[in-house]
Amino acid sequence: MRILNVPRLLVTLPILLVMAIGLAACSGSPSGSGSAVTVNVTLSDFKIDSSLTTFKTGVSYHFVVKNNGAVPHQMLIMPPEPDTITAQQAQSDSIAGIGDSGLQPGSTQSFDYTFTKAYPAGQLELACHLPGHYDAGMHTAIVVQ
């Protein structure tokens, strides 16, 4: 009876394949999901609607912000502040968002953000601080757990 001599490559290849799969499984994102959670935010004259208002620390969020209004708007994640602050001051006080001259009517912009600490109710909101917009109702409370 003759015994076949199997090349080492055929024995080693399955072992290397199993190791590669194991390493790939261990290299995921810290949250284990591998992708960001999409948050759809719609701005109108003068309202902010968000698909999520409760967030979790350590989770990556992809904010997609659409301006359905007839005028430019901002979308800032920030502590509640009176409408008397300027749009520039609001942007500097914000932790993330779309500020500057705002989002033009009909346009969409996106940004990614991961909350690193919790914010109980009343401590953060999505807001627009272009002149008169906040007082007209352009703010939505959020919670970060």
C-alpha positions as CSV (number, residue, x, y, z in Angstrom):
1,M,0.0,0.0,0.0
2,R,1.3,3.4,-1.0
3,I,0.8,6.5,1.3
4,L,0.4,9.8,-0.5
5,N,2.8,12.6,0.6
6,V,0.5,15.6,1.1
7,P,2.3,18.9,0.6
8,R,2.7,21.0,3.7
9,L,0.8,23.9,2.1
10,L,-2.4,21.9,1.9
11,V,-2.1,21.2,5.7
12,T,-1.0,24.7,6.6
13,L,-3.6,26.6,4.4
14,P,-6.7,25.7,6.4
15,I,-4.9,26.6,9.7
16,L,-4.0,30.0,8.3
17,L,-7.5,30.5,7.1
18,V,-9.0,29.8,10.5
19,M,-6.5,32.2,12.1
20,A,-7.3,35.0,9.6
21,I,-11.0,34.7,10.3
22,G,-10.4,34.8,14.1
23,L,-8.3,37.9,13.8
24,A,-10.9,39.7,11.6
25,A,-13.6,38.9,14.1
26,C,-11.5,40.5,16.9
27,S,-10.7,43.7,15.0
28,G,-14.3,45.2,15.1
29,S,-15.2,48.6,16.4
30,P,-15.3,49.3,20.2
31,S,-19.1,49.2,20.2
32,G,-19.0,45.8,18.3
33,S,-21.4,47.0,15.6
34,G,-18.8,48.0,13.0
35,S,-20.9,50.8,11.6
36,A,-22.5,54.1,12.7
37,V,-26.2,54.5,13.6
38,T,-27.8,56.9,11.1
39,V,-29.8,59.8,12.6
40,N,-32.0,61.6,10.1
41,V,-32.6,65.3,11.0
42,T,-35.0,67.4,9.1
43,L,-35.0,71.2,9.5
44,S,-38.0,73.3,8.5
45,D,-39.2,76.8,9.1
46,F,-39.0,76.7,12.2
47,K,-38.7,73.2,13.6
48,I,-36.2,70.4,14.1
49,D,-37.3,66.8,13.7
50,S,-34.9,64.0,14.5
51,S,-35.3,60.2,14.0
52,L,-33.5,59.8,17.4
53,T,-33.6,61.9,20.5
54,T,-32.0,59.4,22.9
55,F,-28.4,58.5,22.4
56,K,-25.8,56.2,24.0
57,T,-22.2,57.0,25.0
58,G,-19.6,55.2,22.9
59,V,-21.9,54.6,19.9
60,S,-20.9,56.2,16.6
61,Y,-23.7,58.3,15.1
62,H,-23.9,59.5,11.5
63,F,-26.1,62.6,11.4
64,V,-27.8,63.3,8.0
65,V,-29.3,66.8,8.1
66,K,-31.7,68.0,5.4
67,N,-33.0,71.6,5.2
68,N,-36.6,71.4,4.0
69,G,-37.1,75.1,4.9
70,A,-37.1,78.2,2.7
71,V,-34.2,79.9,4.6
72,P,-30.8,78.7,5.8
73,H,-30.6,76.9,9.2
74,Q,-28.0,75.5,11.6
75,M,-28.1,72.2,13.4
76,L,-26.0,72.3,16.5
77,I,-25.7,69.8,19.4
78,M,-25.3,72.0,22.4
79,P,-26.6,73.1,25.9
80,P,-29.8,75.1,25.8
81,E,-29.0,78.8,25.5
82,P,-31.2,81.9,24.9
83,D,-31.8,83.2,21.5
84,T,-29.9,86.3,22.4
85,I,-26.5,84.6,21.7
86,T,-25.1,85.0,18.2
87,A,-24.9,82.2,15.7
88,Q,-21.1,82.3,16.0
89,Q,-21.3,82.1,19.8
90,A,-23.7,79.1,19.5
91,Q,-21.3,77.4,17.2
92,S,-18.4,77.8,19.6
93,D,-20.5,76.5,22.5
94,S,-21.7,73.5,20.5
95,I,-20.1,70.0,20.8
96,A,-20.9,69.1,17.1
97,G,-23.1,70.1,14.2
98,I,-23.5,72.2,11.1
99,G,-22.9,75.9,11.8
100,D,-21.1,78.7,10.0
101,S,-23.5,80.3,7.6
102,G,-25.9,77.4,8.0
103,L,-27.4,74.8,5.7
104,Q,-28.9,76.3,2.6
105,P,-32.6,75.5,1.7
106,G,-32.9,72.2,-0.1
107,S,-29.4,71.0,0.8
108,T,-28.2,68.1,2.9
109,Q,-25.0,67.7,4.9
110,S,-23.8,65.0,7.2
111,F,-21.3,64.6,10.1
112,D,-20.3,61.8,12.5
113,Y,-20.2,62.1,16.2
114,T,-19.7,59.8,19.2
115,F,-20.9,61.0,22.6
116,T,-18.2,60.5,25.2
117,K,-20.3,61.3,28.3
118,A,-23.9,61.2,29.5
119,Y,-26.2,64.2,29.4
120,P,-29.5,63.9,31.3
121,A,-32.7,65.5,30.1
122,G,-32.4,69.3,29.8
123,Q,-28.7,69.4,29.3
124,L,-28.4,69.1,25.5
125,E,-30.5,69.9,22.5
126,L,-30.4,70.1,18.7
127,A,-30.7,73.8,18.0
128,C,-30.6,76.6,15.3
129,H,-29.3,79.9,16.5
130,L,-29.5,82.0,13.4
131,P,-31.3,85.2,14.3
132,G,-34.8,84.6,15.6
133,H,-34.9,80.9,14.8
134,Y,-34.4,79.5,18.4
135,D,-37.3,81.7,19.7
136,A,-39.4,80.5,16.8
137,G,-39.1,76.9,18.0
138,M,-35.9,75.6,16.3
139,H,-34.7,73.4,19.2
140,T,-35.3,69.8,20.2
141,A,-34.2,68.3,23.6
142,I,-32.1,65.2,23.5
143,V,-30.8,62.7,26.1
144,V,-27.4,60.9,26.1
145,Q,-27.3,57.8,28.4
